[in-house]
Structure formats: C-alpha cells, structure tokens
Amino acid sequence: MGFEGQRKAIRGVSGHKRTGNEAVFRAANERLKGRLAGLEENGTVPFICECSDADCLQVVELAMQAYEGVRAQGERRFVVLPGHNGAGDNVVGEGDGFVVVEKIAD
Ligand SMILES: [Zn+2]
C-alpha cells in the first residue's frame, strides 16, 4: 500500500467515533502497562503446581525464564512446591519457592 492508500485507510476510520476508539485503546494499554510493570517488579508468573496430587491446585510462582528452562529439560521434569515432591520424584533442582523434580517412577 502506497502513501495515498495509507491516507485513505486513515481517513476511512476517522469520523466522530474515532475519539471514542482512541480512548478505549488508550485505557486498555494503560491497564496492560500496569500489569506488565507489576510483572517486572517481582519477575514471577503464577503456575499451577505440577506435583502428582491431582487435587493440588496450588500456585507456584517463578520467573517465566525459569519455567521455560525446566520445560526445555524434557517431559519428565516438573515444577512443584517445596515438599510436594513424592517418593517417585528425584529432586534435580530448586529455586526460590519451588523445586524441580524428575519423575523416576510412573
Ligand atoms: Zn502440589
């Protein structure tokens, strides 16, 4: 699309509704920015504990980077809350508020 085409596209969405749309998008971005700022502040993302207890829905908070690091280690590695590792789990690592286990039994 050339310059003239872009001008037409911009003109196409202009009109009395435009101010309202901008306000809506700006408000949405402000909310998003607030959430992202909060994420950066503590650096963690809530994940559900991956222990073998099917009823456990507790939250494990860890950095996205740490979680992805565990995922990259293979399908037998799981992130669980400290103490949620079972007899069939081999603890292979731990961080602030979580442990990484490797399933050694089914
Ligand atoms: Zn658990």
Residues whose N, C-alpha, C, O or C-beta is under 5 A from the ligand:
A	BS01	ZN	C49 C51 C56 H84
